[in-house]
Amino acid sequence: MTDIGKQVSQSVLYPKRFLEGRFKKTNKTIDSLKNGEGAIVEVGGKKVAAFKSEQGKMVTLSPVCKHLGCVVDWNGKEKTWDCPCHGSRYKAEGAVFRGPSKKNLDKVEI
């Protein structure tokens, strides 16, 4: 796909993906996460990107991509948080892995 075609496709899908992330329900809870697993969970009525390290340490982050505000998804194969809107990727602990985002996901205290 050409750069222009990719931009048009992303522009058309952006509103849909922006809203889907906010309304998508989850059946995962922080307590249900296994070591090495991440998921979007609800804590006190708010969505949280939660990752439990191989050693059992819990990392909780804002699930909102710092590029244009879509909600990230957990990529279990690569253990990254991936933005469905423009392709930003974050390491499990929230650091930018690949842009366009230039800022890390915010830490969230629960």
N, C-alpha and C positions, 0 to 999 in steps of 0.2 A: 504494500500500500504506500502511496506517495505521502510525503509530509503533509501536504494540503489535505489529502483524503483522510489521514489519521486525525488531523486537527478538526475537520468537519465531523467525523465520527465521534470524537471525544466531546465536542460541543453539543451534539444532539443527545448523547447518552448521559451527559453530566447531570442534568436536573433529575432524571430518573434514578440514577445511582446515588445521588445526594439524598433523596428522600427514602429510598429503600433501606439504606443503612440506619436511618433513624427509626424506622417502623418495624424492621425485622425483629422477630422474637427469638429468644434463645432458650434452650433447655439446659444449658450448662450453668453450674454455680462454681464459686471459688473452691468450695469443699470437694467438688467432683473432679477437679483437675488432677491429672496424674503428673508425676515428674516428667519434665520435658514437653509439657502440653500448654497451649495457650487457647484462649477463647474470649469472645465478647460476652460478658456476664452483666447482670443487673445487681447493683448494690444500692440499697436505699432509694430505689426508683431511678437510678442513673446508670447509664451504660459505662462499663469499665473494660479496658483491654487488660486481661489478667494472664500472666505467664508464670508457671511454676518451674523453676530450674531443675536440672537433673539432681541437684543436691537438696531440693525441696524448698528453696527460697522463693517467696512470692514477690513478683514485680507487678505493680498496678499502675496503669497509664491511662491518660485520656485516649479514647479511641478515635479522636478527631484528627485527621491528617492536617499538617501545618501548611500545606500548599493552598488548597481551596475549600477545606472543611468537610470533605466526605468522611464517612466512618470506615476505618480500615477493617480488613478481614484477616484472620489467622491462616497462614500458609504452613500447615503441619509438616509438609515434606521438607521445606527449607528452613522452617522455624523462623519465619519473618512475619511482620505485619505488613500487608500489601494494600495499597489504596486502589479501589476498583475504578476510580475516576480518571486519574492521570498517570498511574503507574509508580508513584513513589513507593519505596520499600524501606522498612525500618527493621533493625535487628530486634530480637526478642525483648531486649531491655529498653528499646525505644530510640536508639541512636539511628540517624539517617544512614541507610545502606546504599540507596540509589535515589536520585532526585526524580522529578523536579524540586521536591521539597528541600529546603536548606536548613530547616530547624528540626530538632528532635521532638518526639512526642513528649508531652508534659507528664511528669510524675503525678500520681494521684494518691493521696493518703486515705486509707479506709479504716 
